[in-house]
Amino acid sequence: QVQLVGSGGGLVQPGGSLRLSCAASGDTFSLNSLGWYRQAPGKQRELVARIFGGGNTNYADSVKGRFTISRDIAKNTVYLQMNSLKPEDTAVYYCNARSWENAYWGQGTQVTVSS
């Protein structure tokens, strides 16, 4: 089992920045990727960014050039640096971890972009 604890959400003005963090614990050796999803009211949960064991990353088209996913292997922590935030980035952001057999979710953190 893997436990994920996310943090770092909040209220920010358009054009601002936030950094989300997610610490993984438990059977982290089994994981092959870490990522962030988000879910806005009335919408489906969508992938924002993912980082794989070899360091490769992928991003949703809507966040390319604005968001950066990174990780600290020693701390078993994944980060999402969000710059140039837009109102349409408002959502609950969920940390996600995957092994070959399972997917794990953090508790979600609210990001609100509003003036």
Summary of the structure (lengths in Angstrom):
residues: 115
radius of gyration: 13.4
end to end distance: 40.2
largest distance: 42.3
contacts: 341
relative contact order: 0.33
helix: 10%
strand: 57%
